[in-house]
Amino acid sequence: MRGFYSFRGYNYRRTGTFERLQLVQGGQTIRLTKAMHRSIKKLAIAGAPDFREVSFFILPPELKFDPVKPWRLEVLVERDIPGKGERFASFPLNYTLPARFILERETLPGAAEPVDLDRPLWEVRWQESWPHVLVTGVAILILSGLLVFQDWAVKHRPWIDWFRIGFLIFTLVYIGWTVAAQLSVINVLTFVSSLLTEFHWDFFLLEPLIFVLWGFVALALLFWGRGVFCGWLCPFGALQELINRIAVKVRTPQFSLPFSVNERLWPAKYVIFIGLLALSLGPAETAEKMTEIEPFKTVIALRFVREWPFVVYAILVLAGAAFVNRVFCRYLCPLGAALAIPAKNHMFDWLKRHHQCGTECQVCAKICPVQAIHPDGHIDVHECIYCLECQSLYYDDHQCPPMAEARRRRERRAALAAGETVQMGGAEPAPGDGS
């Protein structure tokens, strides 16, 4: 639909029924409900027209709707005319499925088995996506192994840095641009809405990679906090960090805000998330428009092939990341805010600190890419992206002052022990001396 009259209406979120749409087949009239509805942002088809509203409805088998038989879609329109009250009109659209699309449960060309028209759509999607699910699952297992054995991994600082760069590239190119599995605050709002209305697992299973990633994010929130997703598995976050790394290499000036200012800018993303959550309880159109504060769709899903205002906004955000690392993640990202809210209750506290951190030393706070370390030395789990940079420094006996001092003490003790051995060796009689 391109016009300004919403075919979905505005009361379906409250009543659960789309009062402006209905299907008619024979003597049966089917009212479309929210449980059947799947919202679609844009048709991912080359040359597809741009509609203001696109919806997808799945009719349950118990309705006995037969897509092979003729049917019609009716759009019900109401209008309040001054002095005459409300007037109603119905606009029918008759449809019959073309014969070339009708299969008598025969074997498709090139198919090994007959087409099972009774299989749930989500099962078909998982069967089609299993190679991508496998690759993503292996990547998640590798990342999990790194997190479990992080104390060993961070002691090899050059290796962990190259591993991180490689994983960020994989996240951007494969998870983002190849399979379009960028998680979004829209997923969170949809989940909350489903809990308030009617929850259906099959709806969430329709996107296998999104389901797998959210499953891992749930476990990561329980074990380590929100930083695992934001720091390793978010394609847009990976793009920001890679841009910043390139900017640092070419000596682009980097801006670091005073911690007092930085701390006061953090709440902005929480305000944005709460605002979107409130809007999602009203008309869907408003909430969907406001979620465009996330440039994920423009940059990752559509790869900048979009109307110019969205492209300009995305480019400005990415340009800002060249000067302030992960600027969007730190101050504007509603998804990061949504994940940070439960992050305080994670099980493992494996980010180690020396007792000198924050009192005698501020080195970690200065190298933290998102300024998540407070002046008193503690790490803010709501802002940490779990990049492990501070943990690599924790074991570095040349850059970490406490570790460097411990190394110097060991070297002095070793030197003294070696000197005493030399002196004792010089005082002993030489072999064969008859005196």
PEZIJO-V875758 format. One record per backbone hydrogen bond with DSSP energy under -0.5 kcal/mol. CO is the residue of the C=O (numbers start at 1). NH is the residue of the N-H. E is the energy in kcal/mol with one decimal. If there is no record, write none. Layout:
# PEZIJO-V875758
co/nh/e
CO/NH/E
CO/NH/E
This chain:
# PEZIJO-V875758
co/nh/e
1/52/-2.1
1/53/-1.7
4/6/-0.7
11/14/-0.7
11/15/-3.3
12/16/-1.9
16/34/-2.6
17/19/-1.1
18/21/-1.1
20/76/-2.2
21/32/-0.7
22/74/-2.9
23/30/-3.5
24/72/-2.2
25/28/-2.2
28/25/-2.6
28/30/-0.5
29/31/-0.6
30/23/-2.6
32/18/-2.8
33/36/-0.9
33/37/-0.7
34/37/-0.7
36/58/-2.3
38/56/-2.3
40/54/-0.5
42/44/-0.6
43/45/-1.8
45/48/-2.3
49/51/-0.7
54/40/-1.9
56/38/-2.5
57/59/-0.6
60/63/-1.7
61/64/-2.1
65/67/-0.7
66/69/-0.9
71/95/-3.0
72/24/-2.5
73/93/-2.3
74/22/-1.4
74/76/-0.6
75/77/-0.5
75/91/-2.4
77/89/-2.4
79/81/-0.8
79/87/-2.8
80/82/-0.5
81/84/-2.2
81/85/-1.5
85/81/-2.7
87/79/-2.3
89/77/-3.2
90/92/-0.6
91/75/-2.1
93/73/-2.4
95/71/-2.5
98/101/-1.8
99/102/-1.7
101/103/-0.6
103/105/-1.1
106/115/-1.0
108/111/-2.4
115/117/-1.0
116/119/-1.1
120/123/-0.6
120/124/-1.5
121/125/-2.2
122/126/-2.0
123/127/-2.2
124/128/-2.3
125/129/-1.7
126/130/-0.5
127/130/-0.6
129/133/-2.5
130/134/-2.5
131/135/-2.3
132/136/-2.6
133/137/-2.5
134/138/-2.4
135/139/-2.2
136/140/-2.3
137/141/-2.2
138/142/-2.4
139/143/-2.4
140/144/-2.6
141/145/-2.4
142/146/-2.1
143/147/-2.2
144/148/-2.5
145/149/-2.4
147/150/-1.0
149/152/-0.7
149/153/-2.2
150/154/-2.8
152/155/-0.8
153/156/-1.8
155/157/-0.8
156/160/-2.4
157/161/-1.9
158/162/-2.0
159/163/-2.5
160/164/-2.1
161/165/-2.1
162/166/-2.4
163/167/-2.4
164/168/-2.5
165/169/-2.1
166/170/-2.2
167/171/-2.7
168/172/-2.5
169/173/-2.9
170/174/-2.3
170/175/-1.3
171/176/-1.6
172/177/-2.3
173/178/-1.3
174/179/-2.6
175/181/-3.4
176/180/-1.0
181/183/-0.6
184/187/-1.0
184/188/-0.9
185/189/-2.5
186/190/-2.6
187/191/-2.1
188/192/-2.5
189/193/-2.5
190/194/-2.4
191/195/-1.8
192/196/-1.6
193/197/-1.2
200/203/-0.7
200/204/-0.9
201/205/-1.8
203/206/-0.9
204/207/-0.8
206/208/-0.6
207/211/-2.4
208/212/-2.7
209/213/-2.6
210/214/-2.5
211/215/-2.2
212/216/-2.1
213/217/-2.7
214/218/-2.3
215/219/-1.6
216/220/-3.0
217/221/-2.7
218/222/-1.5
219/223/-2.4
220/224/-2.8
220/225/-2.5
222/347/-2.9
223/348/-2.5
225/228/-0.8
226/229/-0.5
226/230/-1.9
227/231/-2.6
228/232/-1.3
228/233/-0.6
229/233/-1.9
229/234/-1.0
233/235/-0.7
234/238/-2.6
235/239/-2.3
236/240/-2.1
237/241/-2.2
238/242/-2.5
239/243/-2.3
240/244/-2.2
241/245/-2.4
242/246/-2.1
243/247/-2.4
244/248/-2.5
245/249/-2.0
246/250/-1.9
247/252/-3.2
248/251/-1.5
254/256/-0.5
255/257/-0.5
258/261/-0.7
258/262/-2.9
259/263/-2.9
260/264/-1.0
261/265/-1.1
262/265/-0.6
262/266/-1.1
263/267/-0.5
265/268/-1.5
266/269/-1.2
266/270/-0.6
267/271/-2.1
268/272/-2.2
269/273/-2.2
270/274/-2.6
271/275/-2.3
272/276/-2.4
273/277/-2.6
274/278/-2.2
275/279/-2.3
276/280/-2.0
278/281/-1.1
279/282/-1.8
283/287/-1.4
284/288/-2.6
285/289/-2.0
286/290/-2.2
287/291/-1.7
289/292/-1.3
290/293/-1.6
291/294/-2.1
293/295/-0.6
294/297/-0.6
295/299/-2.6
296/300/-2.9
296/301/-1.3
297/302/-2.8
298/304/-3.8
302/305/-1.9
304/306/-1.6
307/310/-0.6
307/311/-1.5
308/312/-2.9
309/313/-2.2
310/314/-2.2
311/315/-2.5
312/316/-2.3
313/317/-2.1
314/318/-2.4
315/319/-2.6
316/320/-2.2
317/321/-1.4
318/322/-0.7
319/322/-0.9
319/323/-0.5
320/323/-1.2
320/324/-2.6
323/255/-2.5
324/327/-1.3
326/330/-2.2
327/331/-1.6
328/332/-2.3
328/333/-1.9
333/337/-1.5
334/338/-2.4
335/339/-2.1
336/340/-1.8
337/341/-1.5
338/342/-0.6
340/343/-0.7
342/345/-1.3
343/346/-1.2
350/352/-1.0
354/357/-1.4
356/359/-1.4
356/360/-2.4
356/361/-1.7
361/358/-3.1
362/366/-1.6
363/367/-1.7
364/368/-1.4
368/371/-1.2
372/374/-0.6
372/380/-3.0
374/377/-2.4
378/374/-2.6
379/381/-0.8
380/383/-1.4
380/384/-1.9
388/392/-2.0
389/393/-1.8
390/394/-1.6
391/395/-1.0
393/396/-1.0
395/397/-0.8
396/400/-2.0
399/401/-0.7
400/404/-3.0
401/405/-2.6
402/406/-2.0
403/407/-2.2
404/408/-2.4
405/409/-2.0
406/410/-2.0
407/411/-2.6
408/412/-2.4
409/413/-2.5
410/414/-2.5
411/415/-2.5
412/416/-2.7
413/417/-2.5
414/418/-2.2
415/419/-2.5
416/420/-2.5
417/421/-1.8
418/422/-1.9
419/423/-2.5
420/424/-2.6
421/425/-2.2
422/426/-1.9
423/427/-1.4
424/428/-0.8
430/433/-1.8
